[in-house]
Amino acid sequence: MSPSPWGGRLAIALVYPNTYYNGMSNLGFQYVHHFLNQREETLCERFFLPDPQDGALGKGKKNLLVSLESGRPLADFDLVCFSISFENDYLNLPRIFDLARLPLFSAERDERHPLIVCGGVTAFLNPEPLADIMDVFAVGEGEVLLPPLIDALLQEGERKVLLKRIAFLPGFYVPRFYRVIYREDGRVAACHPLEGVPQRVRRQWVRDLNGSSCRSFLFCRDSEFASMGLMEISRGCGQGCRFCAAGHIYLPPRERSPQALAADMEAIRPFRDKFGLVSAAVSDYSRLPELVEEMERRGASFSVSSVRIDSLDRSLLRHLIDCGHRTLTLAPEAGSARLRNVINKNFDERQILDCVMMATAEGIVNIKLYFLIGLPTESEQDIEDLNRLVEKIQGVWMEESKKLGRLGNLSLSVNPFIPKPFTPFQWEPMAPLPLLKERIKAIRLRVGRLPGAEVYFESLRAAQLQAFLARGDRRVARTLVPLSRGENLRQACREAGLDPDFYIHRPRGKDELFPWEVIDDGVTRDYLWREHEKGLRGETSLPCGTLCRQCGVCSF
């Protein structure tokens, strides 16, 4: 690819398909922008979904998508890199391509157009719904993938030659070199590699996180975490929750040392005096006391997003309270011990109540709880147990709050279970909407009446749409334009000749080939199936590091 005449550098557009507020809260997005601008051969500028309230994003050019840094149109760049973390952001792609004056589908683009690359979680969770749109998917973690990609792009060659070169690099999926065949009933029959490219694309991951620095590089006022500098202390989670995609696609769990994190603190301190610790569960970090000591030595406070119920202790609580924390987020996920065993949440009701009691007694005013409904094997009794558990939590919270003479908020966030790729429950269907509505009604009637308690339910339509996009194949791309126009899912599927229930509410057989299995994330299918069966039997598994569960990723 020949660089544009922008100082002789390869011009790269980095696009977050949502607003500036959301995009600048994403550490991966910030890392890619920083990395590319550190290289002499590349120049990177940011693009976001235009927001009427963000006047600075328009640069006065009506109906044209331009960069935040220089106001240049997206189509002027050599390479366009999308960073996509959430499936529902797919609906913003038609608008972005339209504003950029670029054809949405790759078959309609040629040498005159920039190459389109997609990275982020969705790129290695299931790239297929965007396979007819993106030219390349970066499968895995940016620290490993970016250097070889840029080196390949700096070489001369026509588009097809360049794409074939990239397709042979570890961790890059180029959809045009794979032909998908469908059975008469709509299931995937095969995915054939063409022109000698690998049968499956292996996810790439960083072996030693101490050689990486994933932190806030840009500090802005208009983002979710504007008051703090973020730094990643660990990546991946070994707890093995069977519904959790992040817990499986980021295996194995890895940590950064306090010494390595000290350099991040020094870089952040001139801009922010509060650190936001980024991890699947901060309380699982094995060297947390040392890290806290390092932060206190610098006179800085810190914040965490959530902690695990069975690893929270008084020491961490007191540190959080000293840093101004007044809210604690906990995730019981299910109300009954039986259902927690199904999803491999290895703690009991006593631990949940003790955690709430300890947090409230120490001075945490607000408790936020996350629950899932529609989980595999869930019954009415499980919902009754959920309501009873919340009543017990509310009783403990009220009693301890009264002792302190103050009352905050007890809030529940209740979300439908969505079966995600590369998890043990990828074979399961999403529960039908009428059943989920019954579950919501039962919880609202009981929990909604508790003094001081509030309950929030995720939109069932939004959850159903997410399931459709997360589990889709290449044909799903046909629905994005009508969906982006505001048509509902059934209307969009009708136009595309698809049945949404086929993707969302249909159980899968043991041997069914999934669209996303063109990706090899290192965790074996046999392991996931064994965990699926154990879950249905209500059997739990030990976490990584306690006893190897032989998932396959460490020998990957």
PyMOL commands that set and color helices and strands:
alter all, ss='L'
color gray80, all
select helices_A, chain A and resi 20-23+27-38+55-57+74-76+87-99+106-108+121-125+128-130+142-153+159-167+175-177+209-211+246-249+258-268+282-284+288-297+309-311+314-322+337-342+349-362+380-404+424-427+433-447+460-470+474-484+489-496+500-504+515-518+525-536+553-555
alter helices_A, ss='H'
color red, helices_A
select strands_A, chain A and resi 10-16+42-48+79-83+115-119+136-138+172-173+178-182+188-193+201-202+229-232+234-235+254-255+274-278+301-304+327-333+366-373+410-416+453-457+519-520
alter strands_A, ss='S'
color yellow, strands_A
deselect
rebuild
show_as cartoon
